[in-house]
Amino acid sequence: MSVSELRLKGSVDIGSNTLRLLIGTYDPQKGIKVHHSDRRITRLGQGLDKGFLLEERMQESIAAMSDFRKSFDDFGLTPDDLNIVATSAVRNAHNGAEFVERVFRETGLTVRVIDGVEEARITTLGVGAAVRGHTPRLIVDIGGGSVELTLVDSEGKILHSVSREIGVVRLTEKFLSRAPLDIEEYLLLQEFVTEKISRIHDEFTRFPLEGVRIIGTAGTYTSVGFILSGAKEYNPKLINGYCVKVSDAKKLLEEMGSLGLSGRIERYGIEKGREDLIIAGMCLAINVNLCFEQDHFYVSDYGMREGALIAMYLPTT
């Protein structure tokens, strides 16, 4: 069946910071053909340390989902054509089930809450479609609520996956209250992140890690890749597979830390809604590389949203 004959599908990644929509088709040889995409930063996971999704954040997210429903309707998509997944914020909140029910009641859209293992599997599908190659890879997904590290062999088989609730929204709320960056706050963040990533690394030491390629996905990695590429406009084709040296990432982190929030947007063109989160995200990314003794990483624009779309074209087991 050719791509032109494939039925359109739609996916949504309901993350702790961003809701991302994709409508398109997927062919194993030709990849994803995008017909429509959208994204809204709603920070659904804000204040989750108290255990509940905030009413204001839920309302904003449901409003975004209502707009997404209109997009699905415009393209003639039915419920069977959709794969809408929610991750860390919804699965950990005491009122997560209430949010899912309200989305269905107000938009008619069914949300599937997935665990960290399934999150890693779907993300791996998305990254694999963007950064191809037959080399072992460590896929790092730095989200708002959680971080997933997934080791994949040269044949694309998942060897091991770890999910931890140390995403950038959580870390920023826990450690970082000032911009420009307060050095004492950053040192506490650095100590916490180093300890967490070191423990994660220990879980992977039973696997051969020589020659492993680190590939990062989600907002931190794509923002860093975009900035260091020097591009004037964001282009997924340019970002997919873009190589970043850790030394350049460290320099960028220092420069960003010296700026206020508005300065980060003005100088680097960071998407509004990420300017306060980028420091924690870069701290995580750099420390993953240091713990796994790699001096560079590759960037994937594709991730959970794209993987959720691809999954609908794969045979069920």
C-alpha positions as CSV (number, residue, x, y, z in Angstrom):
1,M,0.0,0.0,0.0
2,S,1.4,3.4,-1.0
3,V,1.6,6.4,1.4
4,S,-1.2,8.1,-0.7
5,E,-3.5,5.1,0.1
6,L,-2.8,5.0,3.8
7,R,-5.6,6.3,6.0
8,L,-4.7,9.4,8.0
9,K,-4.1,8.9,11.7
10,G,-3.9,11.4,14.6
11,S,-1.9,11.4,17.8
12,V,-1.5,13.6,20.9
13,D,1.2,13.6,23.5
14,I,-0.2,15.0,26.7
15,G,3.0,15.9,28.5
16,S,3.7,17.6,31.8
17,N,4.6,20.9,30.0
18,T,3.4,20.6,26.4
19,L,0.5,19.1,24.5
20,R,1.6,18.1,21.0
21,L,-0.7,17.0,18.1
22,L,0.1,15.3,14.9
23,I,-2.0,14.3,11.9
24,G,-0.4,12.3,9.2
25,T,0.6,8.9,7.7
26,Y,3.5,6.6,8.2
27,D,5.3,4.3,5.8
28,P,8.3,2.3,7.0
29,Q,10.3,3.2,3.8
30,K,9.2,6.8,3.5
31,G,8.7,7.7,7.1
32,I,6.1,10.1,8.4
33,K,4.2,12.4,6.1
34,V,2.8,15.3,8.2
35,H,-0.5,16.8,7.2
36,H,-1.0,19.0,10.3
37,S,0.7,19.6,13.6
38,D,0.1,21.8,16.6
39,R,1.5,22.3,20.1
40,R,0.4,24.1,23.2
41,I,2.4,24.8,26.4
42,T,-0.1,24.4,29.2
43,R,2.3,23.2,32.0
44,L,-0.2,20.6,33.1
45,G,2.3,19.2,35.6
46,Q,2.8,22.5,37.5
47,G,2.7,22.1,41.3
48,L,2.5,18.3,41.1
49,D,4.6,18.0,44.2
50,K,1.4,18.5,46.1
51,G,-0.1,15.5,44.3
52,F,-2.8,17.1,42.2
53,L,-3.2,18.7,38.8
54,L,-4.1,22.4,39.3
55,E,-7.6,23.4,38.1
56,E,-6.3,26.3,36.0
57,R,-3.8,24.0,34.2
58,M,-6.5,21.4,33.6
59,Q,-8.8,24.0,32.1
60,E,-6.1,25.3,29.8
61,S,-5.2,21.8,28.7
62,I,-8.8,20.8,28.1
63,A,-9.3,24.0,26.0
64,A,-6.3,22.9,23.9
65,M,-7.8,19.4,23.5
66,S,-11.0,21.0,22.3
67,D,-9.0,22.8,19.6
68,F,-7.3,19.5,18.7
69,R,-10.7,17.8,18.4
70,K,-11.7,20.4,15.8
71,S,-8.5,19.6,13.8
72,F,-9.3,15.9,13.9
73,D,-12.8,16.6,12.7
74,D,-11.5,18.8,9.9
75,F,-9.5,15.9,8.6
76,G,-12.4,13.4,9.1
77,L,-10.7,11.3,11.7
78,T,-12.7,8.9,13.9
79,P,-11.9,7.6,17.4
80,D,-10.3,4.5,15.8
81,D,-7.9,6.7,14.0
82,L,-6.5,8.4,17.2
83,N,-3.9,7.5,19.7
84,I,-3.9,10.1,22.6
85,V,-1.5,9.3,25.4
86,A,-0.8,11.0,28.7
87,T,2.4,10.6,30.7
88,S,3.9,11.5,34.0
89,A,1.7,14.4,35.2
90,V,-1.6,12.5,34.6
91,R,-0.4,9.1,35.8
92,N,1.0,10.4,39.0
93,A,-1.7,12.9,40.0
94,H,-4.4,11.9,42.5
95,N,-6.9,13.6,40.2
96,G,-5.5,12.2,37.0
97,A,-8.5,10.0,36.3
98,E,-10.8,13.0,36.8
99,F,-8.8,14.9,34.2
100,V,-9.1,12.0,31.7
101,E,-12.9,11.9,32.4
102,R,-13.3,15.6,31.9
103,V,-11.4,15.5,28.6
104,F,-13.8,12.9,27.3
105,R,-16.9,14.6,28.6
106,E,-15.9,18.0,27.2
107,T,-14.2,17.0,23.9
108,G,-15.2,13.4,23.2
109,L,-11.6,12.4,23.1
110,T,-10.3,9.3,24.8
111,V,-7.0,9.6,26.7
112,R,-4.8,6.6,27.4
113,V,-2.6,7.0,30.4
114,I,0.6,5.0,29.9
115,D,3.4,3.9,32.3
116,G,7.1,4.7,31.9
117,V,7.9,1.5,30.1
118,E,5.2,2.1,27.4
119,E,6.3,5.7,27.2
120,A,9.9,4.6,26.4
121,R,8.7,2.1,23.8
122,I,6.6,4.7,22.0
123,T,9.3,7.3,22.1
124,T,11.8,4.8,20.7
125,L,9.5,4.3,17.7
126,G,9.4,8.0,17.1
127,V,13.2,8.6,17.5
128,G,13.9,5.6,15.2
129,A,12.0,7.2,12.4
130,A,14.0,10.4,12.7
131,V,17.5,9.3,13.4
132,R,18.1,6.1,11.5
133,G,21.1,3.8,11.6
134,H,22.2,0.4,12.8
135,T,24.3,1.4,15.9
136,P,23.5,0.9,19.6
137,R,21.8,3.9,21.0
138,L,20.8,5.4,24.3
139,I,17.6,7.3,23.8
140,V,17.1,10.0,26.4
141,D,13.6,11.7,26.7
142,I,13.7,14.7,29.1
143,G,10.1,15.5,29.8
144,G,8.4,17.9,32.1
145,G,7.5,15.3,34.7
146,S,9.8,12.4,34.0
147,V,13.0,11.3,32.3
148,E,13.3,8.0,30.3
149,L,16.6,6.4,29.3
150,T,16.2,3.5,26.9
151,L,19.1,1.4,25.6
152,V,18.4,0.0,22.1
153,D,20.7,-2.5,20.3
154,S,21.8,-2.2,16.6
155,E,18.7,-4.1,15.5
156,G,16.3,-1.7,17.3
157,K,15.5,-4.1,20.2
158,I,15.0,-2.5,23.6
159,L,17.5,-3.9,26.0
160,H,16.7,-1.9,29.1
161,S,14.6,1.1,30.0
162,V,14.4,3.3,33.1
163,S,11.9,6.0,33.9
164,R,12.3,8.4,36.8
165,E,10.2,11.3,38.0
166,I,12.9,14.0,37.6
167,G,11.5,16.0,34.7
168,V,12.3,19.7,34.2
169,V,9.1,21.1,35.6
170,R,9.7,19.1,38.9
171,L,13.3,20.1,39.1
172,T,12.8,23.7,38.3
173,E,10.1,24.1,40.9
174,K,12.2,22.2,43.5
175,F,15.5,24.0,43.0
176,L,15.5,27.1,40.7
177,S,13.6,30.2,41.8
178,R,15.8,33.0,40.3
179,A,16.9,34.2,36.9
180,P,19.7,35.1,36.3
181,L,20.8,31.8,37.8
182,D,21.7,31.7,41.5
183,I,24.9,29.6,41.8
184,E,24.0,28.1,45.1
185,E,20.6,26.9,43.7
186,Y,22.3,25.5,40.7
187,L,24.9,23.6,42.8
188,L,22.1,21.9,44.7
189,L,20.4,21.0,41.5
190,Q,23.7,19.7,40.1
191,E,24.3,17.5,43.1
192,F,20.8,16.1,43.0
193,V,20.9,15.4,39.2
194,T,24.4,13.8,39.4
195,E,23.3,11.4,42.1
196,K,20.1,10.4,40.2
197,I,21.8,9.9,36.9
198,S,24.7,8.0,38.4
199,R,22.2,5.5,39.9
200,I,20.5,5.2,36.6
201,H,23.8,4.6,34.9
202,D,24.6,1.8,37.3
203,E,21.5,-0.1,36.0
204,F,23.0,-0.1,32.4
205,T,26.5,-1.3,33.3
206,R,25.6,-4.9,32.7
207,F,25.1,-4.1,29.0
208,P,27.8,-3.3,26.5
209,L,28.0,0.5,26.2
210,E,31.0,0.9,24.0
211,G,30.0,2.7,20.8
212,V,26.6,3.7,22.1
213,R,25.2,6.8,20.5
214,I,23.2,9.1,22.8
215,I,20.1,10.6,21.1
216,G,18.1,13.1,23.0
217,T,14.4,14.0,22.4
218,A,11.9,16.6,23.7
219,G,12.1,20.3,24.3
220,T,15.5,20.6,26.0
221,Y,17.4,18.8,23.3
222,T,15.5,20.4,20.3
223,S,16.0,23.9,21.8
224,V,19.7,23.3,22.3
225,G,20.1,21.8,18.8
226,F,18.2,24.8,17.3
227,I,20.3,27.4,19.1
228,L,23.7,25.8,18.3
229,S,22.8,25.1,14.7
230,G,22.6,28.9,14.1
231,A,19.4,28.4,12.1
232,K,17.0,31.4,11.8
233,E,13.9,29.3,11.8
234,Y,13.2,25.9,13.4
235,N,13.2,23.1,10.9
236,P,12.7,19.5,12.1
237,K,14.7,18.1,9.1
238,L,17.7,20.2,10.2
239,I,17.3,19.2,13.9
240,N,16.9,15.4,13.3
241,G,20.4,13.9,13.7
242,Y,22.0,17.2,14.6
243,C,25.2,16.6,16.7
244,V,25.9,18.7,19.8
245,K,29.3,18.7,21.6
246,V,29.0,18.6,25.4
247,S,31.6,21.4,25.6
248,D,29.3,23.6,23.5
249,A,26.3,22.7,25.6
250,K,28.2,23.7,28.8
251,K,29.1,27.0,27.3
252,L,25.5,27.7,26.3
253,L,24.3,26.7,29.8
254,E,26.7,29.3,31.3
255,E,25.5,32.0,28.9
256,M,21.8,31.3,29.5
257,G,22.3,31.2,33.3
258,S,23.6,34.7,33.2
259,L,20.4,36.0,31.7
260,G,16.9,36.8,33.0
261,L,14.0,34.9,31.6
262,S,13.1,37.5,29.0
263,G,16.7,37.7,28.0
264,R,16.8,34.0,27.2
265,I,13.9,34.4,24.8
266,E,15.3,37.5,23.2
267,R,18.8,36.3,22.7
268,Y,18.2,32.6,21.8
269,G,14.6,32.5,20.5
270,I,13.6,30.0,23.1
271,E,9.9,29.1,22.9
272,K,8.0,31.0,25.5
273,G,7.1,28.6,28.3
274,R,10.5,26.9,28.2
275,E,12.7,29.8,29.3
276,D,12.6,28.9,33.0
277,L,12.9,25.1,32.3
278,I,15.9,25.1,30.0
279,I,18.5,25.3,32.8
280,A,17.3,22.1,34.5
281,G,16.9,20.4,31.2
282,M,20.5,21.2,30.1
283,C,21.8,20.1,33.5
284,L,20.1,16.7,33.0
285,A,21.4,16.3,29.4
286,I,25.0,17.2,30.2
287,N,25.1,14.9,33.2
288,V,23.7,12.0,31.2
289,N,26.6,12.4,28.8
290,L,29.2,12.8,31.6
291,C,27.9,9.6,33.4
292,F,27.9,7.6,30.2
293,E,31.3,9.1,29.2
294,Q,30.2,10.6,25.9
295,D,31.4,13.9,24.6
296,H,28.5,14.6,22.2
297,F,24.8,13.7,21.7
298,Y,22.5,13.7,18.7
299,V,19.1,15.4,18.6
300,S,15.7,14.0,17.5
301,D,12.7,16.3,16.8
302,Y,10.6,13.1,16.8
303,G,9.5,11.5,20.0
304,M,6.4,10.5,21.8
305,R,3.9,12.2,19.5
306,E,5.4,10.7,16.4
307,G,5.8,7.2,18.0
308,A,2.1,7.3,19.0
309,L,1.3,7.8,15.3
310,I,3.6,5.1,14.1
311,A,2.3,2.6,16.6
312,M,-1.1,2.7,14.9
313,Y,0.4,1.4,11.6
314,L,2.2,-1.5,13.2
315,P,0.7,-5.0,13.6
316,T,-0.7,-5.7,17.0
317,T,0.6,-8.7,19.0
